[in-house]
Amino acid sequence: YYSRILELDKEISGENRELLLKDHIEKSKIFIENKEIKGFYIPGLGEGLIFAKDSVAGIELLKLKHESIDKAVLPEENTTAIEFLKENGFSEPKLKGKRMIWGRDIDWKPENYYSRIGGNVG
């Protein structure tokens, strides 16, 4: 599933991040539906990257992550994930960050981010 995870990451992040992900992909947890990868979770990569094509995959991967981790950082555009987290005991953040870019804007899909890697790499 290595190449499909990279494809999904590029589709959602808007960037080729193979060099960042390659050493962590073998530890991925993936959500498959109808023989298609709908999402992935990479525990141990920063805060635990979760990208998903739809809310079913995203929420199931969030449940998996939050069995043992109580921190969540994701874009405000992912209202489905935010509502799920609120319903499960998380509170609104005390501070909000801004996405910064250098150079051309990146075509990314914030609604498909269910957990970022970290503040330095999204």
Order of alpha helices (4+ residues) and beta strands (2+ residues): alpha-alpha-beta-beta-beta-alpha-alpha-beta
